[in-house]
């Protein structure tokens, strides 16, 4: 039994940290890499890493570096007559936001936690919810994902939408043996042959 393995690269546009990035038209741009496993049936899994270019949220934050590691599950819905998928997705993300905090115009009142002009590193766990679309052409595919990340807002300790992002890119897809055939099917077959040999 075989399944699909996709290796992808793309570009992400994101607000990075919605509670802090309140400026309009100030999205961050990042490089996204992904590894997608499965797709022969209803579900598949994706492991992704996104690293953003340096970003300023003046006058409160400067020299911001941000990245995200995430693990998602896709529920695949195939289009009839097209070699394409639509998929709702959900999962978890580990997000890092690092920047210089000035304390100016900070409505979150983080000056209670940090000193002005201090380098601050914030890490937060998010729950991903979104949708995606992928269309195939041998030997690759084009994908487009939209995600929202829900987490705790620092300073308020409230559950809110922390990030909204969209990713577009290309994947190279190949076939590989499934975990089922490697571990379960072969293991069962080996035990059967061993038992048969013992009876003889």
Backbone torsions as a table, in degrees:
resi	resn	phi	psi	omega
1	UNK	NA	137.9	-179.6
2	UNK	-121.7	163.6	174.5
3	UNK	-144.5	-177.3	-174.2
4	UNK	-98.9	144.6	172.3
5	UNK	-130.4	122.1	-178.8
6	UNK	-119.0	134.1	175.7
7	UNK	-115.9	121.6	-171.8
8	UNK	-128.6	160.4	174.2
9	UNK	-141.4	141.2	-177.3
10	UNK	-159.4	-175.3	179.9
11	UNK	-119.6	134.7	-180.0
12	UNK	-114.8	136.7	169.7
13	UNK	-113.0	127.5	-171.1
14	UNK	-148.3	151.0	172.1
15	UNK	-78.3	-9.9	173.8
16	UNK	72.4	-57.8	179.3
17	UNK	-150.7	94.2	-168.1
18	UNK	-59.6	-37.3	-178.0
19	UNK	-65.8	-28.2	-179.6
20	UNK	-97.9	-34.9	-176.4
21	UNK	-90.8	77.2	-175.8
22	UNK	-92.1	-2.3	179.5
23	UNK	-75.4	138.5	177.6
24	UNK	-72.5	151.1	177.1
25	UNK	53.2	43.5	-177.7
26	UNK	-126.1	35.5	-179.3
27	UNK	-68.0	150.1	173.8
28	UNK	-89.9	152.1	177.1
29	UNK	-114.9	132.6	-177.1
30	UNK	-138.1	161.9	175.1
31	UNK	-95.2	125.6	-177.7
32	UNK	-110.0	131.6	171.8
33	UNK	-120.9	145.2	-174.5
34	UNK	-144.6	152.8	174.1
35	UNK	-129.9	119.1	-175.9
36	UNK	-117.2	129.1	-178.4
37	UNK	-123.2	131.6	178.0
38	UNK	106.2	-171.0	178.9
39	UNK	122.1	-9.9	177.4
40	UNK	-75.6	-16.8	178.4
41	UNK	-126.3	-145.4	-172.5
42	UNK	-79.6	-32.2	-174.1
43	UNK	-115.4	156.9	167.3
44	UNK	-150.5	164.9	-176.9
45	UNK	-121.6	148.7	177.9
46	UNK	-132.9	138.6	173.0
47	UNK	-115.8	124.8	-173.2
48	UNK	-133.1	151.0	174.2
49	UNK	-135.1	131.4	178.4
50	UNK	-127.9	129.6	176.2
51	UNK	-120.6	127.0	-174.7
52	UNK	-97.1	151.3	171.5
53	UNK	-65.2	159.7	177.7
54	UNK	-58.9	143.5	-173.0
55	UNK	-140.1	145.4	173.5
56	UNK	-116.0	139.6	170.6
57	UNK	-120.4	75.8	-175.2
58	UNK	-70.4	144.4	2.4
59	UNK	-97.6	14.6	-171.6
60	UNK	-91.1	-38.6	-175.2
61	UNK	-131.2	138.8	177.7
62	UNK	-134.9	158.4	177.0
63	UNK	52.8	49.4	-177.2
64	UNK	-80.5	130.6	171.1
65	UNK	-117.6	133.1	-177.2
66	UNK	-141.4	148.5	174.5
67	UNK	-152.5	162.1	-177.4
68	UNK	-141.1	134.3	169.8
69	UNK	-115.6	131.7	-175.8
70	UNK	-144.2	152.6	175.9
71	UNK	-128.2	120.7	-175.4
72	UNK	-127.2	156.7	171.3
73	UNK	-113.5	137.9	178.4
74	UNK	-111.7	134.3	173.5
75	UNK	-102.7	111.5	-167.7
76	UNK	-88.1	132.7	172.2
77	UNK	-124.5	118.1	-175.6
78	UNK	-88.7	144.3	175.4
79	UNK	-87.4	131.2	179.4
80	UNK	-71.0	129.0	178.7
81	UNK	83.5	-1.4	178.8
82	UNK	-131.1	145.9	177.2
83	UNK	-89.6	70.0	-173.7
84	UNK	-148.8	157.2	177.8
85	UNK	-124.4	146.2	161.0
86	UNK	-115.1	136.2	-176.0
87	UNK	-144.8	120.9	162.2
88	UNK	-64.8	147.3	-179.9
89	UNK	-136.2	154.1	176.4
90	UNK	-153.7	154.3	-179.4
91	UNK	173.3	-161.4	-178.0
92	UNK	-124.2	149.9	177.4
93	UNK	-136.3	148.2	174.6
94	UNK	-116.5	116.5	-169.0
95	UNK	-116.3	138.2	178.3
96	UNK	-123.1	131.3	179.6
97	UNK	-129.2	116.8	-177.4
98	UNK	-127.0	128.8	-179.5
99	UNK	-167.9	171.2	177.9
100	UNK	-90.6	123.1	-176.3
101	UNK	-96.5	121.9	-179.6
102	UNK	-94.0	-23.7	-177.0
103	UNK	82.9	-2.3	-177.3
104	UNK	-84.4	131.0	178.3
105	UNK	54.2	42.5	-179.1
106	UNK	-98.0	99.7	-178.2
107	UNK	-75.8	-13.4	176.2
108	UNK	-79.2	-8.9	179.4
109	UNK	56.9	45.1	179.6
110	UNK	-76.7	-3.0	176.4
111	UNK	-65.1	-14.2	174.3
112	UNK	-73.9	-20.9	-178.0
113	UNK	-106.7	-32.0	-173.3
114	UNK	-128.7	151.4	174.4
115	UNK	-82.3	155.3	177.9
116	UNK	-67.4	145.3	-178.5
117	UNK	61.5	29.9	178.1
118	UNK	-98.7	143.7	173.1
119	UNK	-77.3	123.3	-174.7
120	UNK	-120.6	134.2	174.5
121	UNK	-118.5	120.3	-179.9
122	UNK	-116.7	129.7	176.8
123	UNK	-121.3	133.3	-178.6
124	UNK	-143.7	149.4	179.2
125	UNK	-96.1	130.1	-178.8
126	UNK	-121.3	154.0	172.4
127	UNK	-104.1	121.5	-177.3
128	UNK	-90.7	136.6	174.0
129	UNK	-139.0	133.4	-179.8
130	UNK	-177.8	-164.8	179.1
131	UNK	-141.1	162.0	177.7
132	UNK	-150.1	164.5	177.9
133	UNK	-139.6	138.3	179.9
134	UNK	-141.8	130.2	178.6
135	UNK	-121.1	137.3	-170.1
136	UNK	-103.9	143.5	170.7
137	UNK	-148.1	128.0	-173.3
138	UNK	-60.4	132.3	1.0
139	UNK	-101.2	24.7	-173.5
140	UNK	-132.3	-164.8	179.6
141	UNK	-157.4	157.7	173.6
142	UNK	-109.9	133.5	-179.1
143	UNK	-128.4	153.6	178.5
144	UNK	-140.7	118.3	-177.7
145	UNK	-118.9	141.7	172.9
146	UNK	-123.6	128.5	-176.5
147	UNK	-136.8	148.8	166.2
148	UNK	-119.7	142.0	177.6
149	UNK	-116.2	128.3	-179.6
150	UNK	-107.0	132.5	179.7
151	UNK	-159.9	-174.0	-178.9
152	UNK	-89.1	128.7	178.5
153	UNK	-81.7	121.7	-179.9
154	UNK	-65.7	138.5	-178.6
155	UNK	96.8	-34.0	178.4
156	UNK	-109.6	-23.4	-176.7
157	UNK	53.0	44.6	177.5
158	UNK	-117.9	148.5	178.7
159	UNK	-81.1	117.7	-176.8
160	UNK	-143.3	170.5	170.3
161	UNK	-73.5	118.6	-176.0
162	UNK	-97.8	-23.5	-175.7
163	UNK	-154.0	144.6	171.9
164	UNK	-131.5	126.0	-175.1
165	UNK	-145.5	158.8	176.5
166	UNK	-134.2	136.0	-177.2
167	UNK	-127.8	134.7	175.3
168	UNK	-130.0	142.4	-179.6
169	UNK	-175.9	-170.3	-178.6
170	UNK	-122.0	148.3	175.1
171	UNK	-127.6	145.2	169.4
172	UNK	-100.7	126.7	-172.8
173	UNK	-116.0	140.3	178.3
174	UNK	-143.3	169.1	177.9
175	UNK	-97.6	146.3	175.6
176	UNK	-149.1	158.5	176.3
177	UNK	-61.1	140.9	178.4
178	UNK	-77.4	157.8	175.9
179	UNK	-58.5	-33.8	-179.6
180	UNK	-61.5	-46.1	-177.6
181	UNK	-71.5	-30.4	-178.0
182	UNK	-75.2	-39.9	-171.0
183	UNK	-111.1	-44.6	-173.2
184	UNK	-84.9	-53.9	-175.6
185	UNK	-64.9	-48.0	-178.9
186	UNK	-66.0	-37.8	179.0
187	UNK	-64.4	-41.1	178.8
188	UNK	-66.6	-41.3	-179.4
189	UNK	-65.2	-39.8	-179.8
190	UNK	-64.9	-41.9	179.3
191	UNK	-64.8	-37.1	179.3
192	UNK	-63.7	-46.0	179.7
193	UNK	-64.9	-36.0	179.8
194	UNK	-66.7	-43.1	179.8
195	UNK	-63.8	-39.4	-179.2
196	UNK	-65.5	-38.8	-179.9
197	UNK	-66.9	-37.1	-179.8
198	UNK	-64.3	-36.2	-178.1
199	UNK	-70.2	-23.9	177.6
200	UNK	-83.1	NA	NA
